[in-house]
Amino acid sequence: MGIFSRLTDIINSNINAILDRAEDPKKIIRLIIQEMEETLVEVRATAARAIAERKEVERRHRRYREAQAEWDRKAELALRKGREDLSKAALIEKAKLAEAAKALEEERDALDAALAHGDTDIAKLETKLRETKAKQKAMQARHETASNRLRTRRQLHDPRVEDAFTRFEHIERRIERTEGQVEAYDMGRPKSLHEEIAELEGDAAVEDELAALKARIAKGDTPAAPK
């Protein structure tokens, strides 16, 4: 037996309550959807059989009505011919057919009621199935998000990550020590001829620009915008 044994159980079921009681909600909701889909197939098959049966009942009812009209015609013919006994017998046959036709009408009405009820149940079940599938998708999305967050947290607290950062800091300190050694070699070292000339050239360029600026100010000229 599945989770549900009857269609009404599915339609009236509280999915949230079932999942709250379940040890494995993902597995339970898959089984619920499977049960709903199988039940929907069965209900549709039952409805198809009922529709076919109703058509057969309608055909039989139509034949009975036609036969009643024929016996009525025969009863009238017999009476016109002076055969009241035959007319009475024909009317008796007509009455039997009328009774059978009435029974078929009751059967047809019962089938109509069953089909109407089945149509309502199918609509409710399809709605419930859509809701359950939507809940399944939401659960899957939440599970995926939670799993990703868990992996991230594990990586953040992974001692291997901390060890890697420690190693990086150690390497960075070694590089800084090497850079410090390079700078230390330059301390107190006399400047080369090339370096001294480069400094003089830089000082001369600044002096020339300063002199030009003083001359413009003395003349009252506005300095031109740099190009």
N, C-alpha and C positions, 0 to 999 in steps of 0.2 A: 504494500500500500504506500502511496506517495504521501507528501506532506498534507495534501488535501484529498478528501475522499469524495466530496460533492462540489458541484458548481457554486452553490450558495455559500459554502465555506470560503471559497476564494473571493467571491464578490464582497462578502461581509467581513473578511479578515482585516485585521489591523497589522499592516506590514511592519510598522515601527515596533509594535509590541513583540512581534515574532523575532525581529532582529535584536531587540534588547535582551531577549532570553537566550539567544543563540551564542554558542561558543565560537563559532566561525561564521560571522555575518556574511562574508563574501561567498562562502560555499552555500549557505542557506538561501541567499537571494538568487543564486544561479539555479538552485533546485526549485524555488518558487516560480521563477520565470519559465523553466522547463515544464513544470506542472500546469501553469497557465496556458502555455502554447499547446500542450497536448490536449488539455480540456477544451480549448477553443476549437481544435480540429474535430474532436468528438462531437461537440455541440453543433458545429456546422454540418457534420455528417448526419446527425440526427435530424436537423432541420431539413436537409435535402431529402431524407427518406420521408419525412412528414409531408413535404410539398408534393412528392410523387404520389404518396398515398391519397392526399386530398384530391389530386387530379383524377385518380382512379375512382374515388367516391363520387366525384362530380359527374364522371362519365356514366357510372351505374345509375345515379339519380336521374340523369337525363333520359336514359333508356327506360327506366321505370315510368317516368312521366309520359314518355311517348307510348309505352304499352298501356297505360291507363287510358289515354285518349283513344287508343285502338279498341279497347274493351268497351269503352263508352259508346263508340260508334257501332260496335256489334250489338250491344244491348238495345240501342235505338232501332237498329235494323230488324232484330228479332221481334221487338214489340210491334213494329209496323207490320210485320208479316203475321201477326197473331200468335207468336210463340213467346208468351209471357214467361214460360219456364226457362227458355234459353236466355231471355233478356235478364231474368233474375240471376241465372248462373254467371252471365257475363259481368253483372254488377258485383257479384261476390268476388270474382277474380280481380276486378278493378279495385275493390276495397283492400284485398290482400296486397296489391301493388302499392296502394296508397300508404298502407301501414309500413311496408318495407322502405318506401321512399322517405317516410317520416324518420325511421331509424337511421337512414343514411344522412338525413339533414342534421340529426343530433350528432352523428359521428363527424360530419363536416364542421359543425360548430365547435366541437371539442378540438378538432385539429387546428381550426383557426385560432382558438384561444391559446393552444400550445405553441403555435408559431409566433403569435404576438408576444407571448411570454418569453419564448426563446430569443426573439429579436431584441427584446429589452435586455435579457441576460447577456447576449453577445456584445451589445453596446457597452454595458457596464464592465464586462470582462476586458474588452479592448481598452477601455479607459484605465482600468486597474493595471493592465499590462504595460501601457505607456508610462504610467506613473512609476511602476516598479523598475522599468528599464532606465528611466531618468534617474531614479535613486541609485541604481547600479553604477551609472556613469559618474554621478557625484561621488560615490564611495571610491571608485577607481581613481578619480582625480585627487581626492583627499589622501588616499593611500600613497599615490605617486609623490605628492607634495611632501607628505610626512617622511617618506623614504629618502627623498632628496635632502631634506633638512637634517635627517639623522646621519646621512653620509657626510654632510658638511660638518656637523658637530663632531663626528668621530675624527675627521681629518684635522679639525682645529685643535682637538685635544690629543691627537696622536703624538706619542713621545718621539716618534721618528721625525715629525715636523719640527718639534722643539729642538731636537738634536741637530737638524739641518741648519736652523737659524743660528744655533750656537757655533756651528762650524763656519758659517758665513761671517759672523762677527770676528771669529778668530782669524780668518783670512784677511778681513778688512784691517784688523789691527796690525797684521804683518805687513800689509801694503803701506799703511801709514808709517810704520817704523822705517820701511825702506825709503819712502819719500823724505822722511826726516833726515835720514842719513845722507841723501843726495843734497838736501838744503844745507846740511852741516858742512859738507865739503866746500860749498860756495862761501861760507862765512869766513871773513878775514882774508880771502884770496884777493891779491892785487888785480885790478882791472887790466884787461888786455888793451893793446893799442887800438884795435878795432872798436872795442866798447867805448873807450874814451873819446875817440873821434866821433862816434855815433851820438854821444851825449852832447858834444860841442855843436854838432850840426843841428840837433834838436833845439838847443838853447838859442842858437843863432836865428833859427826860423821864428821862434817865439819873440825874440827881441825885435826882428824886422817887422813882424805883424803889429807889435805894440807901438813902434815908432809911427807906422802908417796910421794907426788909430788916433794917436795924439795929433798928428798933422791934420786929419779930417776935422777933429773937434776944434782945433784952433781956427780953422777956416769957417767953421759953422756949417759944414756939410753934413747931411744926414747919411749915415752908413747905408750902403746899398745892400739889398737883401741877398743872401747867399744864393748862388745858382745851383 
